Amino acid sequence: MQADAYVNLIDASRSADVSTELVLPMQSLLKRGVAAGQANADLTSLVALLQLSKQGA
Protein backbone atom coordinates (compact mmCIF):
# COMPACT_ATOMS: atom_id res chain seq x y z
CA MET A 1 0.00 0.00 0.00
CA GLN A 2 1.20 3.53 -0.65
CA ALA A 3 0.30 4.92 2.77
CA ASP A 4 3.81 6.16 3.62
CA ALA A 5 4.27 7.95 0.30
CA TYR A 6 0.77 9.42 0.29
CA VAL A 7 1.88 12.27 2.53
CA ASN A 8 4.05 13.46 -0.39
CA LEU A 9 0.93 13.83 -2.55
CA ILE A 10 -0.73 15.89 0.15
CA ASP A 11 2.34 18.08 0.61
CA ALA A 12 2.69 18.58 -3.15
CA SER A 13 -0.98 19.48 -3.43
CA ARG A 14 -0.68 22.08 -0.71
CA SER A 15 2.53 23.48 -2.22
CA ALA A 16 0.76 23.86 -5.57
CA ASP A 17 -2.28 25.49 -3.94
CA VAL A 18 -4.44 22.52 -4.91
CA SER A 19 -7.30 21.51 -2.65
CA THR A 20 -6.72 18.43 -0.49
CA GLU A 21 -10.42 17.84 0.16
CA LEU A 22 -10.36 14.68 -1.94
CA VAL A 23 -6.98 13.26 -0.92
CA LEU A 24 -7.25 13.72 2.85
CA PRO A 25 -10.12 11.23 3.27
CA MET A 26 -8.13 8.74 1.20
CA GLN A 27 -5.17 9.17 3.56
CA SER A 28 -7.44 8.33 6.47
CA LEU A 29 -8.59 5.19 4.68
CA LEU A 30 -4.98 4.19 3.93
CA LYS A 31 -4.08 4.59 7.61
CA ARG A 32 -7.06 2.40 8.58
CA GLY A 33 -5.87 -0.24 6.14
CA VAL A 34 -2.39 -0.27 7.63
CA ALA A 35 -3.85 -0.47 11.15
CA ALA A 36 -5.96 -3.43 10.01
CA GLY A 37 -2.82 -5.30 8.95
CA GLN A 38 -3.16 -4.62 5.24
CA ALA A 39 0.05 -2.63 4.78
CA ASN A 40 1.30 -4.97 2.06
CA ALA A 41 -2.08 -5.38 0.37
CA ASP A 42 -3.29 -3.78 -2.83
CA LEU A 43 -5.43 -0.65 -2.68
CA THR A 44 -8.48 -2.73 -3.59
CA SER A 45 -8.29 -4.26 -0.10
CA LEU A 46 -9.55 -0.94 1.24
CA VAL A 47 -13.00 -1.51 -0.26
CA ALA A 48 -13.91 -3.76 2.67
CA LEU A 49 -13.20 -0.86 5.04
CA LEU A 50 -15.85 1.22 3.30
CA GLN A 51 -18.63 -1.21 4.12
CA LEU A 52 -20.85 -0.09 6.97
CA SER A 53 -21.52 -2.61 9.68
CA LYS A 54 -25.11 -3.67 10.28
CA GLN A 55 -24.98 -1.91 13.67
CA GLY A 56 -23.58 1.34 12.31
CA ALA A 57 -25.87 1.56 9.28
Secondary structure by P-SEA (a helix, b strand, c coil): ccccaaaaaaaaaaaacccaaaaaaaaaaaaaaaaaccccccccccccccccccccc
